[in-house]
Amino acid sequence: MLAAIGFIVSWSSGFVIAAVAVVDVPATTLLVWRFAPLAVILVVVTLASGAVRGVTRTELRQQAVIGLFAQFGYITFVYAAIGAGITTGTSALIDAVQPLVVATLVGPLLGLRVRGAQWAGLAVGALGVVLVVRSQIGGAAAHPIAYLLPALAMICLIVGTFVERRSRVKTPVLVTLTVHVVVTSFALIVIAVVTGALLPPATLTFWLATVISAFVPTLGAYGLYWWLLRRVGITALNALLFLVAPTTALVGAVLLGEPLTLMTLAGFALCGLGVAVVLFTEARATRADANTSSSTPEGIPAR
């Protein structure tokens, strides 16, 4: 429960930081200095801890591919969307559609079953998200084509997540996070050098935003994302993403003066209800499977 709460808060913070920190600084500059120093720290910690022991080159290559989609692609498109004038609420809304896409694809791609109650919970959560961000959609000055950017961010995260779930070998979370941050850093440095956005400004606000974004949305959100993915399952984890949009709206109301209406509060309630239904169904099914396994005599397959 604490991990789920930490995941929701830290993931939501990424939208707010993106909106606040890149007002006077190119997004590429902030992202480079958010990831590059962190990559060095993680490499040192990973090597010193011995977590990389036993990890094969094939696993490292696979994690590099996952990192290019789930971290570099997702982060780049989210920052590009907000930089293009799309509000944090709208970006969070499009991002929150991910659970429905994942629930649709887990069957044919992973061979997993999404139960009827889970579909109902996802639908209720989706309705709550729409209510939460409806008042924020208007007023954005972004070009219509820019609305493809948060959709591309969502697709990148989905691709990375499915590649990870299809892997039979589970790389340690510390190694996973390290590889993702290193790959993202290299890609961002190349883009920053080409675009002339490598040099950082010598301002306290920039470095404060950089440090916060490195430890909260990167270490906190992504670390918990992969940790929870292996413990609660892909459907339950993506249901938690429904709470990102209302959390972002709540923080936006407090820090950015964005509207918080009765419709927003109703959306909060629906999001919470939808997530509760999905998590309860998942937990009940897990207990049922465990009871079936424990009651089956050794050597006799359960039917």
VENBELKA-V473461 format. One record per pair of residues at least 12 apart in sequence whose ideal C-beta (glycine too) atoms are under 6 Angstrom apart, sorted by the first residue. I is the first residue (numbers start at 0). J is the second residue. D is the distance in whole Angstrom. If there is no record, write none. Layout:
# VENBELKA-V473461
I & J & D
I & J & D
This chain:
# VENBELKA-V473461
2 & 223 & 6
2 & 227 & 6
3 & 239 & 6
5 & 223 & 6
6 & 223 & 4
7 & 242 & 5
7 & 246 & 6
9 & 215 & 5
9 & 216 & 6
9 & 219 & 4
9 & 220 & 4
10 & 220 & 4
10 & 243 & 5
11 & 243 & 5
11 & 246 & 4
11 & 247 & 5
12 & 215 & 5
12 & 216 & 5
13 & 216 & 4
14 & 87 & 4
14 & 90 & 6
14 & 91 & 6
14 & 247 & 5
15 & 250 & 5
16 & 212 & 5
17 & 78 & 5
17 & 81 & 5
18 & 81 & 5
18 & 87 & 5
20 & 208 & 4
21 & 82 & 6
24 & 205 & 6
25 & 196 & 4
26 & 78 & 4
26 & 82 & 5
27 & 190 & 6
27 & 191 & 5
27 & 196 & 4
28 & 196 & 5
28 & 199 & 6
30 & 187 & 5
31 & 187 & 5
31 & 188 & 6
31 & 191 & 5
32 & 199 & 5
32 & 209 & 5
33 & 209 & 5
33 & 212 & 5
33 & 213 & 5
34 & 180 & 6
34 & 183 & 5
34 & 184 & 4
34 & 187 & 6
35 & 184 & 5
37 & 180 & 6
37 & 213 & 5
38 & 180 & 5
38 & 181 & 5
38 & 184 & 4
41 & 177 & 4
41 & 180 & 6
45 & 173 & 6
45 & 174 & 6
45 & 177 & 5
50 & 171 & 5
50 & 173 & 5
50 & 174 & 5
51 & 174 & 5
54 & 170 & 6
54 & 174 & 6
58 & 168 & 6
58 & 170 & 5
59 & 178 & 6
62 & 170 & 6
62 & 175 & 5
62 & 178 & 4
63 & 178 & 6
63 & 182 & 5
65 & 159 & 5
65 & 162 & 5
65 & 163 & 5
66 & 178 & 6
66 & 179 & 3
66 & 182 & 4
67 & 182 & 6
68 & 155 & 5
68 & 158 & 5
68 & 159 & 4
69 & 156 & 5
69 & 159 & 3
70 & 179 & 5
70 & 183 & 5
71 & 183 & 4
71 & 186 & 5
72 & 155 & 3
73 & 152 & 5
73 & 155 & 5
73 & 156 & 5
76 & 148 & 5
76 & 151 & 5
76 & 152 & 4
77 & 152 & 5
79 & 148 & 5
80 & 148 & 4
80 & 149 & 4
83 & 141 & 5
83 & 145 & 4
84 & 139 & 6
84 & 140 & 5
84 & 141 & 4
85 & 139 & 6
85 & 141 & 5
85 & 145 & 6
86 & 135 & 5
86 & 139 & 5
87 & 247 & 6
87 & 251 & 6
88 & 132 & 4
88 & 135 & 3
88 & 248 & 6
89 & 136 & 5
90 & 149 & 5
91 & 243 & 6
91 & 244 & 4
91 & 247 & 4
92 & 128 & 6
92 & 132 & 4
92 & 244 & 6
93 & 149 & 4
93 & 150 & 6
94 & 153 & 5
95 & 128 & 4
95 & 240 & 6
95 & 241 & 6
95 & 244 & 5
97 & 153 & 5
97 & 237 & 6
97 & 240 & 6
98 & 121 & 6
98 & 237 & 4
98 & 238 & 6
98 & 240 & 6
99 & 121 & 6
99 & 125 & 6
100 & 157 & 6
101 & 237 & 5
102 & 121 & 5
102 & 234 & 6
105 & 233 & 6
108 & 161 & 6
109 & 164 & 6
114 & 280 & 6
116 & 280 & 4
117 & 234 & 6
117 & 277 & 5
117 & 280 & 5
120 & 273 & 5
120 & 276 & 3
120 & 277 & 4
123 & 269 & 6
123 & 272 & 6
123 & 273 & 4
124 & 241 & 4
124 & 270 & 5
124 & 273 & 3
124 & 274 & 6
126 & 269 & 5
127 & 266 & 4
127 & 269 & 3
127 & 270 & 4
128 & 241 & 6
128 & 244 & 5
130 & 262 & 5
130 & 265 & 6
130 & 266 & 3
131 & 244 & 5
131 & 245 & 5
131 & 248 & 5
131 & 263 & 5
131 & 266 & 3
132 & 244 & 6
134 & 258 & 5
134 & 260 & 6
164 & 233 & 6
172 & 225 & 5
172 & 226 & 5
175 & 225 & 5
176 & 222 & 5
235 & 277 & 6
235 & 278 & 5
235 & 281 & 4
238 & 274 & 5
238 & 277 & 4
241 & 270 & 5
241 & 273 & 6
241 & 274 & 6
242 & 270 & 6
242 & 274 & 6
245 & 266 & 6
245 & 267 & 5
245 & 270 & 5
248 & 263 & 6
